[in-house]
């Protein structure tokens, strides 16, 4: 499986917002997410999935587009 390009773009937005570690990403609040520049509803849903993947230690599965 290849890395999902939508996920890569989302990660870049998360990094630009100042969240670099799994711990920081898992601790993001709704206010943190909504404060991100140019965030879409679909990306908010993807961040939720990313947070679930971090908590379940399934980040690679998430990056490849698999179900977490």
MOSULQUI-V344411 format. One record per backbone hydrogen bond with DSSP energy under -1.0 kcal/mol. NH is the residue of the N-H (numbers start at 1). CO is the residue of the C=O. E is the energy in kcal/mol with one decimal. If there is no record, write none. Layout:
NH&CO&E ; NH&CO&E
This chain:
4&63&-2.4 ; 8&4&-1.6 ; 9&5&-2.2 ; 10&6&-2.1 ; 11&7&-2.7 ; 12&8&-2.1 ; 13&9&-1.8 ; 14&10&-2.4 ; 15&11&-2.8 ; 16&12&-2.6 ; 17&13&-1.6 ; 18&15&-1.7 ; 19&14&-2.0 ; 25&21&-2.6 ; 26&22&-2.7 ; 27&23&-1.4 ; 28&25&-1.2 ; 33&29&-2.3 ; 34&30&-2.8 ; 35&31&-1.5 ; 36&33&-1.3 ; 39&36&-1.0 ; 44&40&-2.0 ; 45&41&-2.0 ; 46&42&-1.9 ; 47&43&-2.5 ; 48&44&-2.0 ; 49&45&-1.9 ; 50&46&-2.5 ; 51&47&-2.8 ; 52&48&-2.1 ; 53&49&-2.4 ; 54&50&-2.5 ; 55&51&-2.2 ; 56&52&-1.8 ; 57&54&-1.2 ; 58&53&-3.0 ; 62&58&-2.1 ; 63&59&-2.8 ; 64&60&-1.8 ; 65&62&-1.5 ; 66&61&-2.4
